[in-house]
Amino acid sequence: LKLVEHNFICEDSRILVSKIKKETTWFKAIKACGAAGADTILVLHNKKDRKKSINYFNQIGLDIIFSGEDFSPGMEVEFDGEFKEGKQL
């Protein structure tokens, strides 16, 4: 809400988020992200609603640029054979 109060979210994005909230009931969260009018819209939903979400965004003419299916498994740290416990990196 502070971002909206200080007018840090472009008007077009606020309007789009409001439209999505009015037209849908299955999204758990909706947020405009980005800067300088290059916003993207982040939506969170249950896996079971994936197809419904894709269809909705196709209907309103928005491209899906990232899907939870593409999440990174995370970061891994590997040590070479020279590493010994207590030794500084």
KAMO-V336441 format. One record per residue. N is the residue number from 1. SS is DSSP state (h for helix, s for strand, l for the rest). OMEGA is omega in whole degrees, -180 to 180 (none if undefined). Layout:
# KAMO-V336441
N:SS:OMEGA / N:SS:OMEGA
This chain:
# KAMO-V336441
1:l:179 / 2:h:179 / 3:h:178 / 4:h:179 / 5:h:-177 / 6:l:177 / 7:l:180 / 8:l:176 / 9:l:-176 / 10:l:-174 / 11:h:180 / 12:h:179 / 13:h:177 / 14:h:179 / 15:h:-179 / 16:h:178 / 17:h:178 / 18:h:178 / 19:h:-179 / 20:h:179 / 21:h:-180 / 22:h:-173 / 23:h:-177 / 24:l:177 / 25:l:-172 / 26:l:179 / 27:l:180 / 28:l:179 / 29:s:178 / 30:s:-178 / 31:s:172 / 32:s:-179 / 33:s:176 / 34:l:-177 / 35:l:173 / 36:l:176 / 37:l:179 / 38:l:-175 / 39:l:166 / 40:s:179 / 41:s:177 / 42:s:174 / 43:s:176 / 44:s:-180 / 45:l:175 / 46:l:179 / 47:h:-177 / 48:h:-179 / 49:h:-176 / 50:h:-178 / 51:h:179 / 52:h:180 / 53:h:178 / 54:h:179 / 55:h:-180 / 56:h:-178 / 57:h:174 / 58:h:-179 / 59:h:-178 / 60:l:173 / 61:l:177 / 62:l:178 / 63:l:174 / 64:l:-177 / 65:l:179 / 66:l:178 / 67:l:178 / 68:h:178 / 69:h:-175 / 70:h:-178 / 71:l:176 / 72:l:177 / 73:l:179 / 74:l:-178 / 75:l:176 / 76:l:175 / 77:l:177 / 78:l:179 / 79:l:176 / 80:l:-176 / 81:l:-178 / 82:l:-176 / 83:l:176 / 84:l:-180 / 85:l:179 / 86:l:179 / 87:l:179 / 88:l:177 / 89:l:none
